């Protein structure tokens, strides 16, 4: 399959290869999230208990967000670069980030977007 010139690898967010050919790819099951980079990205979440879905522009590698209903930590099912939102991925920067539900904020002890 031909690589589109605008395609960004969804793992390292670089051009030039598909995710399956990414040099940063870990063996299946290694890492808690699809993305294993250091930058913030866009994540899609689905609580395994209540099936509630949400999206966040504050998603990180190996970090989850707490389901507001079930109070369990949920890891993202999908993650993509923030630079290239498509459709529903547009992050509302005016929306308040619930730091008390964010594993990264809790680990840092402050708002995760400050790093």
Secondary structure, DSSP 8 states (H G I E B T S, - for coil): ----TT---TTT--SSS-GGG-TT---TT-SSSS--SSS-EEEEEE-TTT--EEEEEEE-TT-EEE-TTT--EEE-SEEE-STT--GGG---TTS---GGGBHHHHHHTS-GGG-
